[in-house]
């Protein structure tokens, strides 16, 4: 996969835990961990919107396209 998830970086910058983010956006901590660890196959726009709203960031702060990674 050529999309890198930088959610762990944003959580560290905001000094927020996975469980705090999960509670704030209304999904399970397990699902946040799946996303954070790059194992998710998809993300709903509503979830991405909630993450960005909670972390006060842009989608590009959370998701990054990397040429050739995962080929």
N, C-alpha and C positions, 0 to 999 in steps of 0.2 A: 504494500500500500504506500502510495506517495504522499499521503496526508499524515502529518505529525500532529499529535494532540499535545498542547502545552498547558493543559489544565493544572498539572502539578506545580508549574512555575507560577501561574496566576494565583493559585491557592496560597503558595508560600509568600508571594508579594503582599497578599491581603491578610496574611496570618490567620487563615481560615482552615478548618479541618474538613475532611470529606463529609463527615456526619453533619456538620454545621451547614455546608452547602446543600446537601441532600434535603435537609429539613427546610431550608429557605426556598428551594425550587420545587419541592413536592415530589421528589423521586427517592427511591431507596438508596442507601449508602452503597449497596452492592452495584447498582447501575452506575453510580458516579465513579466507583472504582474501575468498572469495566471501561468506561470512557477515558478516565484518567490514565489508565495503563495501555491505551491504544488498542484494546481488543474489541471495541465496538465496530460494527459493520455500517452503522448509520446513526444519525442523530436527528431528532425532530427539530424543526425550526422553532417551535414553541419552547423546547428545552434549551436550545442555544440562546434564544432570547432571554429566558429566565436566568441562565448562567451569566450572560453579559450584563443584565440589569443588576443582579446581585453583586457581581465582582466589579461593576463600574468599568467595563472594558468593551472592546470591539471584538467581533467574531474572529478577526485576524490575529488577535492576541491569544486566542484559544486554539485555533486551527491554522496550520501552516502547510503549504504544499512544498514538498522537497523532491527535486528532480532525481529520478532513478532509485529512490530508496524503496526497498522491499521487492525488487525485481528478481 
